[in-house]
Amino acid sequence: MTYRAGVIGTGGIAGMGILGMHDEEAIGKEKIDASHAGGYASTDEIELVAVADVDEENLATFGEAWDIPTERQYLGHESMLAEEDLDVVSICTPSFLHHEHAIDAARSAAAPDVIWCEKPIASQVSAAEEMVAACEETDTELVVNHSFRFTDKLQRLHNLIHEENLLGEVKSVSTQYRMELMRNSTHVLDTLVYLLDARAERVSGYITGENEALDALDVDEEVVDAGGGGHIVMDDGSFVTVDCTIPRDISSMTFNFIGTEGKLYMNNDDGEWRYWALEDGEHVERPLPGVDGAWTWEDDYKRSFANAARHVEDLLNGEAENYSPGVDAARSLEIIVGFYLSHYTSSTIDVPLAKPLREISITSW
């Protein structure tokens, strides 16, 4: 069976490449595998048949690169959703537009069974909740593209922690990743939420106001997104410190977990995962069972889009449960919003956020 896919938004993550992530010479000129379109191209059963954007030039460039006929290049997502019968829709627009596009897709005549939405899920917690609700109402799977979830190594690590009691009761976690919170650090926070299988309870934050991507990506629009971090008390009792203030070139995505039965160090940029079991009162270094090597950008991240697209394929075939759902993505977003609220009010923020606070928007792209 062949499933039909459509893409809303023709930016870099849709299939044209992003500065700092892909070769500059290829950006906007050729197909990029580490993208939504590239993910679909790697599957056996999903065919990208349509694309929509509000920019006619970008639309034509994407259509030419990915062999989309001109009659299926739609100026505006409404026309694509009205004209096409789609099994899956990718949302690759700026985060403040995800809400509108996901809900429109879920309720459209296109009637997709799956929506594959870029991270972060939205710019407001209330918007994320509305997206989740709309997809539940229409029986649509909402898959959020937090890439690390789509790797075998991280899924195995999750099982080790929760099914094989690798760490016992996790007491403390420290994390570090590059700025900015929405654009980049949503990855580290989602990984935290995933591995702990927990939700924030109280948040205390600090915002630097710095955004290195504005210059690096030659962005002329103003966004709120910035570096930052803080402290989080999770609802499982663990205490978490987050530092996402560091520029890309000197940053590493790191985690340090300390539990009652062991401790775990993860450095994804440098490809180093180390585990120590607590044995007779002493930490003894042991290999991670069933994990071959460590997660790396080169070996794992570049395959994550293909993995995610194959997961979409499995969902369409009824052969899997969604392991990157919107409900989880909203949990990382509420931490980011909590950091901002804490910084600007000089207070500790309780989660779930009070209803008016769920309307606070942290704009990115």
Secondary structure in CASP SS format (residue, H / E / C, confidence):
PFRMAT SS
TARGET T0000
AUTHOR 0000-0000-0000
METHOD secondary structure of the structure
MODEL  1
M C 1.00
T C 1.00
Y E 1.00
R E 1.00
A E 1.00
G E 1.00
V E 1.00
I E 1.00
G C 1.00
T C 1.00
G C 1.00
G H 1.00
I H 1.00
A H 1.00
G C 1.00
M C 1.00
G C 1.00
I C 1.00
L E 1.00
G C 1.00
M C 1.00
H E 1.00
D C 1.00
E C 1.00
E C 1.00
A C 1.00
I C 1.00
G C 1.00
K C 1.00
E C 1.00
K C 1.00
I C 1.00
D C 1.00
A C 1.00
S C 1.00
H H 1.00
A H 1.00
G H 1.00
G H 1.00
Y H 1.00
A H 1.00
S C 1.00
T C 1.00
D C 1.00
E C 1.00
I E 1.00
E E 1.00
L E 1.00
V E 1.00
A E 1.00
V E 1.00
A E 1.00
D E 1.00
V C 1.00
D C 1.00
E H 1.00
E H 1.00
N H 1.00
L H 1.00
A H 1.00
T H 1.00
F H 1.00
G H 1.00
E H 1.00
A H 1.00
W C 1.00
D C 1.00
I C 1.00
P C 1.00
T H 1.00
E H 1.00
R H 1.00
Q E 1.00
Y E 1.00
L E 1.00
G C 1.00
H H 1.00
E H 1.00
S H 1.00
M H 1.00
L H 1.00
A H 1.00
E H 1.00
E C 1.00
D C 1.00
L C 1.00
D C 1.00
V E 1.00
V E 1.00
S E 1.00
I E 1.00
C C 1.00
T C 1.00
P C 1.00
S H 1.00
F H 1.00
L H 1.00
H H 1.00
H H 1.00
E H 1.00
H H 1.00
A H 1.00
I H 1.00
D H 1.00
A H 1.00
A H 1.00
R C 1.00
S C 1.00
A C 1.00
A C 1.00
A C 1.00
P C 1.00
D C 1.00
V E 1.00
I E 1.00
W E 1.00
C E 1.00
E E 1.00
K C 1.00
P C 1.00
I C 1.00
A C 1.00
S C 1.00
Q C 1.00
V H 1.00
S H 1.00
A H 1.00
A H 1.00
E H 1.00
E H 1.00
M H 1.00
V H 1.00
A H 1.00
A H 1.00
C H 1.00
E H 1.00
E H 1.00
T C 1.00
D C 1.00
T C 1.00
E E 1.00
L E 1.00
V E 1.00
V E 1.00
N E 1.00
H C 1.00
S H 1.00
F H 1.00
R H 1.00
F H 1.00
T C 1.00
D H 1.00
K H 1.00
L H 1.00
Q H 1.00
R H 1.00
L H 1.00
H H 1.00
N H 1.00
L H 1.00
I H 1.00
H H 1.00
E C 1.00
E C 1.00
N C 1.00
L C 1.00
L C 1.00
G C 1.00
E C 1.00
V E 1.00
K E 1.00
S E 1.00
V E 1.00
S E 1.00
T E 1.00
Q E 1.00
Y E 1.00
R E 1.00
M C 1.00
E C 1.00
L H 1.00
M H 1.00
R H 1.00
N H 1.00
S H 1.00
T H 1.00
H H 1.00
V H 1.00
L H 1.00
D H 1.00
T H 1.00
L H 1.00
V H 1.00
Y H 1.00
L H 1.00
L H 1.00
D C 1.00
A C 1.00
R C 1.00
A E 1.00
E E 1.00
R E 1.00
V E 1.00
S E 1.00
G E 1.00
Y E 1.00
I E 1.00
T C 1.00
G C 1.00
E C 1.00
N C 1.00
E C 1.00
A H 1.00
L H 1.00
D H 1.00
A H 1.00
L C 1.00
D C 1.00
V C 1.00
D C 1.00
E C 1.00
E C 1.00
V C 1.00
V C 1.00
D C 1.00
A C 1.00
G C 1.00
G E 1.00
G E 1.00
G E 1.00
H E 1.00
I E 1.00
V E 1.00
M E 1.00
D C 1.00
D C 1.00
G C 1.00
S C 1.00
F E 1.00
V E 1.00
T E 1.00
V E 1.00
D E 1.00
C E 1.00
T E 1.00
I E 1.00
P C 1.00
R H 1.00
D H 1.00
I H 1.00
S C 1.00
S C 1.00
M C 1.00
T E 1.00
F E 1.00
N E 1.00
F E 1.00
I E 1.00
G E 1.00
T C 1.00
E C 1.00
G E 1.00
K E 1.00
L E 1.00
Y E 1.00
M E 1.00
N E 1.00
N C 1.00
D C 1.00
D C 1.00
G C 1.00
E E 1.00
W E 1.00
R E 1.00
Y E 1.00
W E 1.00
A E 1.00
L E 1.00
E E 1.00
D C 1.00
G C 1.00
E E 1.00
H E 1.00
V E 1.00
E E 1.00
R E 1.00
P C 1.00
L C 1.00
P C 1.00
G C 1.00
V C 1.00
D C 1.00
G C 1.00
A C 1.00
W C 1.00
T C 1.00
W H 1.00
E H 1.00
D H 1.00
D H 1.00
Y H 1.00
K H 1.00
R H 1.00
S H 1.00
F H 1.00
A H 1.00
N H 1.00
A H 1.00
A H 1.00
R H 1.00
H H 1.00
V H 1.00
E H 1.00
D H 1.00
L H 1.00
L H 1.00
N C 1.00
G C 1.00
E C 1.00
A C 1.00
E C 1.00
N C 1.00
Y C 1.00
S C 1.00
P E 1.00
G H 1.00
V H 1.00
D H 1.00
A H 1.00
A H 1.00
R H 1.00
S H 1.00
L H 1.00
E H 1.00
I H 1.00
I H 1.00
V H 1.00
G H 1.00
F H 1.00
Y H 1.00
L H 1.00
S H 1.00
H H 1.00
Y H 1.00
T H 1.00
S C 1.00
S C 1.00
T C 1.00
I E 1.00
D E 1.00
V C 1.00
P C 1.00
L C 1.00
A C 1.00
K H 1.00
P H 1.00
L H 1.00
R H 1.00
E H 1.00
I C 1.00
S C 1.00
I C 1.00
T C 1.00
S C 1.00
W C 1.00
END
